Amino acid sequence: MTERERLTEDELIKTHDEELVQEYKEMIKESIEICREFEGCLLDGLEDEEYMSNLETNIRSKVVDTLKTAHTITINDVATLIGLKESEKELPNGRKVKSVEWSPKNLEPAYKTVDGLRSEAGLGRNDCVTIDGGSPTFVLPTVSHAFHPSYTAYNMPQQTGDKIAVPLSGAQVEGEGAGQDLNYEITEKDDYVVVEFKLDKPQIDVMETVKTLKAPETPGGKGVCITGRGPVAIATALAEAYAHKAPFVANFVPGLGYVVSISHDKNNPLGTVIENNN
């Protein structure tokens, strides 16, 4: 090999090595950028977490202040404080609405949150809290009972566009039960009793019905499962009537069964689903 040929070969090797070094440097640069981006994501995540924590604190503070001054709370306030968000749904008629999707597992945190709010607001036996906003049948009893020993009422919209605060707590258990335009059917099961309420007519005065409501007596020691077609205020008033009479109270949810909404029974905690076996 001539000197020129050897030099040419050495230059090729050198050039190849430089290309490899440059490629390696580019790889390192890309890796550093990826690490920086990842670090940024982590910092953003920490900032988001801090933001959400501050937001929750601010919302909770406002809810407590409203409870102290106006003795009111909304179902959406409770949903927000336990981390539930509104989602858009399309109704059968094609109309799109935003609502919160509640599930039985949400009842325990909802109860603890509301109980804490009541304590922070300093509410007691002589206070009455008005609950506002749409609520599933199995959620309202939990929220209402969490305010015990305070009384509760539920803001129900009227045809006039106004709202009327219908009492939820305070009804008694007596005899065969009572209530304007209301009657009951009781079915005893092995482990619980089903109390079905029925309205005497399609249109009733809900305020008068609930004010005159007395829940029917049931066998002692058994949980009470409530069902019936009618306003959620009636189902909740019945649930509250049995709250300290039965080990647990459950409300019927179509397609799911009876959901325990009030409980003093470790075997049937809040959110327990009891199948409807008819």
C-alpha positions in Angstrom: 0.0 0.0 0.0 1.4 3.4 -1.0 1.6 6.3 1.5 -1.2 8.1 -0.3 -3.5 5.1 -0.1 -2.7 4.7 3.6 -3.4 8.3 4.3 -6.7 8.1 2.4 -7.8 5.1 4.4 -6.9 6.8 7.7 -8.9 9.9 6.7 -11.9 7.7 5.9 -11.7 6.0 9.3 -11.3 9.4 11.0 -14.3 10.8 9.1 -16.4 7.7 10.0 -15.5 8.1 13.7 -16.4 11.8 13.6 -19.8 10.9 12.1 -20.4 8.3 14.9 -19.4 10.9 17.5 -21.7 13.4 16.0 -24.6 10.9 15.9 -23.9 10.0 19.5 -24.0 13.6 20.5 -27.3 14.0 18.8 -28.7 11.0 20.7 -27.5 12.5 24.0 -29.1 15.9 23.1 -32.4 14.2 22.3 -32.3 12.2 25.5 -31.7 15.4 27.5 -34.7 17.1 25.8 -36.9 14.1 26.6 -35.8 14.2 30.2 -36.5 18.0 30.4 -40.0 17.4 28.9 -40.7 14.6 31.4 -39.5 16.8 34.2 -41.7 19.6 33.0 -44.7 17.2 32.9 -43.9 16.2 36.5 -43.8 19.8 37.6 -47.0 20.6 35.7 -48.6 17.6 37.4 -47.5 18.9 40.8 -48.8 22.4 39.9 -52.1 20.9 38.8 -52.3 18.9 42.0 -51.6 22.0 44.1 -54.1 24.0 42.1 -56.8 21.3 42.6 -56.1 21.2 46.3 -56.4 25.0 46.6 -59.6 24.9 44.5 -61.1 22.3 46.7 -60.2 24.2 49.9 -61.7 27.4 48.5 -64.9 25.6 47.5 -65.2 23.9 50.9 -64.6 27.2 52.6 -67.4 28.8 50.5 -69.8 25.9 51.2 -69.1 26.1 55.0 -69.7 29.9 54.9 -73.0 29.4 53.1 -74.1 26.8 55.6 -73.3 29.1 58.4 -75.1 32.2 57.0 -77.9 30.7 54.8 -78.1 27.1 56.0 -78.2 25.9 52.4 -76.1 23.4 50.3 -76.4 22.0 46.8 -76.0 18.4 45.7 -73.5 19.6 43.2 -71.4 21.2 46.0 -71.2 17.7 47.6 -70.4 16.1 44.2 -67.6 18.6 43.6 -66.0 18.1 47.0 -65.8 14.3 46.5 -64.3 14.7 43.1 -67.3 14.1 40.8 -67.6 16.2 37.7 -70.5 17.0 35.3 -70.6 15.2 32.0 -72.8 15.8 29.0 -75.5 13.3 28.2 -78.0 13.1 25.4 -81.6 12.5 26.4 -84.0 10.2 24.4 -85.5 13.4 22.9 -82.1 14.5 21.6 -81.6 17.2 24.1 -78.1 17.4 25.7 -77.8 18.1 29.4 -74.9 18.2 31.9 -75.2 16.1 35.0 -73.2 14.2 37.6 -73.1 10.5 37.4 -73.5 9.2 40.9 -72.8 5.5 41.9 -73.3 3.6 45.2 -69.6 3.8 45.9 -69.9 7.6 46.2 -72.2 7.5 49.2 -69.6 6.8 51.9 -67.3 9.8 50.9 -70.4 11.9 50.5 -71.6 11.2 54.0 -68.2 11.8 55.6 -67.8 15.1 53.6 -71.3 16.4 54.6 -70.8 15.3 58.2 -67.5 17.3 58.3 -69.2 20.3 56.7 -71.9 20.3 59.3 -69.4 20.1 62.1 -67.3 23.0 60.6 -70.4 25.1 60.2 -71.3 24.5 63.8 -74.8 23.3 63.0 -76.9 21.7 65.8 -80.3 20.4 66.8 -82.1 23.7 66.3 -80.8 24.3 62.8 -82.5 23.3 59.5 -80.5 22.9 56.3 -82.1 23.3 52.9 -80.7 21.0 50.2 -80.9 22.2 46.6 -80.4 20.7 43.2 -81.4 17.5 41.4 -80.5 14.3 43.2 -80.9 10.5 42.6 -83.2 8.8 45.0 -80.4 7.0 46.8 -78.2 10.0 47.2 -80.6 12.5 48.9 -81.2 10.3 52.0 -77.4 10.0 52.6 -76.8 13.7 52.3 -79.8 14.5 54.5 -79.0 12.1 57.2 -75.3 13.3 57.3 -76.7 16.6 58.7 -78.2 14.9 61.8 -79.0 16.1 64.4 -79.9 19.2 62.3 -83.2 19.1 60.4 -83.2 19.1 56.6 -85.5 20.2 53.8 -85.4 19.8 50.0 -86.0 22.6 47.5 -88.5 21.3 45.0 -89.4 23.2 41.9 -93.0 24.1 41.4 -95.0 24.7 38.1 -94.9 28.4 38.8 -91.1 28.3 38.6 -90.6 28.9 42.3 -89.2 26.4 44.7 -90.6 25.2 48.0 -88.6 23.7 50.8 -90.2 20.3 51.7 -89.2 18.9 55.1 -87.1 15.7 54.9 -86.4 14.8 58.5 -88.7 14.6 61.5 -91.4 12.1 60.3 -92.3 9.4 62.8 -93.0 5.6 62.5 -96.5 4.9 63.6 -99.0 2.1 63.1 -99.9 1.4 59.5 -98.5 4.7 58.4 -100.2 7.8 57.1 -99.9 10.7 54.7 -102.2 12.8 52.6 -102.9 10.9 49.3 -100.5 8.2 50.4 -100.7 4.5 51.3 -98.3 1.7 51.8 -97.7 -1.9 51.1 -95.3 -4.0 53.2 -93.5 -7.1 52.1 -91.4 -9.0 54.6 -88.3 -10.8 53.3 -85.8 -13.0 55.1 -83.3 -10.3 55.8 -85.2 -7.1 55.2 -88.6 -5.5 54.8 -89.8 -3.8 51.6 -92.0 -0.7 52.2 -93.7 0.5 49.0 -95.4 3.8 49.0 -98.2 4.5 46.5 -99.9 7.8 45.6 -103.7 7.9 45.5 -103.6 10.3 42.5 -101.1 11.5 39.8 -101.0 15.1 41.1 -100.5 15.7 44.8 -99.5 18.5 47.1 -96.1 17.2 48.1 -95.7 19.6 51.0 -98.9 18.4 52.6 -98.2 14.8 51.9 -94.7 15.0 53.5 -95.9 17.1 56.4 -98.6 14.5 57.3 -96.4 11.5 56.6 -96.0 8.8 59.1 -94.0 5.7 58.1 -95.6 2.3 58.8 -94.2 0.1 61.5 -92.0 -2.8 60.4 -90.6 -5.9 62.2 -87.7 -5.0 64.5 -84.2 -5.8 63.7 -84.6 -5.9 59.9 -83.4 -3.3 57.4 -86.0 -1.4 55.4 -85.9 -1.1 51.6 -88.0 1.7 50.2 -89.6 1.8 46.8 -92.4 3.6 45.1 -93.2 6.0 42.2 -93.2 9.5 43.4 -91.2 12.6 44.4 -87.7 12.0 45.8 -88.7 14.0 48.9 -91.3 11.3 49.9 -88.7 8.5 49.5 -86.2 10.5 51.6 -88.7 11.5 54.3 -89.5 7.8 54.7 -85.8 6.8 54.8 -85.2 9.5 57.5 -88.2 8.2 59.5 -86.5 4.7 59.7 -83.0 6.0 60.1 -82.8 5.2 63.8 -85.4 2.5 63.8 -83.8 0.0 61.4 -80.2 -1.3 61.1 -80.1 0.2 57.6 -82.3 1.9 55.0 -82.1 1.3 51.2 -83.7 3.0 48.3 -84.7 1.4 45.1 -82.7 2.1 41.9 -84.2 0.7 38.6 -81.8 -1.7 37.0 -79.6 -2.0 40.0 -81.6 -3.0 43.1 -81.9 -1.4 46.6 -78.9 0.8 47.5 -78.2 1.3 51.2 -78.4 5.0 51.7 -78.5 5.2 55.6 -76.7 2.6 57.7 -75.8 1.7 61.3 -75.0 -1.8 60.3 -71.4 -2.9 59.6 -72.7 -5.8 57.5 -74.6 -3.4 55.2 -72.6 -0.2 54.9 -73.5 2.7 52.7 -73.5 1.9 49.1 -74.3 -1.8 49.5 -76.5 -3.1 46.7 -79.3 -5.5 47.6 -80.7 -7.3 44.6 -84.4 -7.0 44.0 -85.6 -10.6 43.9 -89.3 -9.7 44.3 
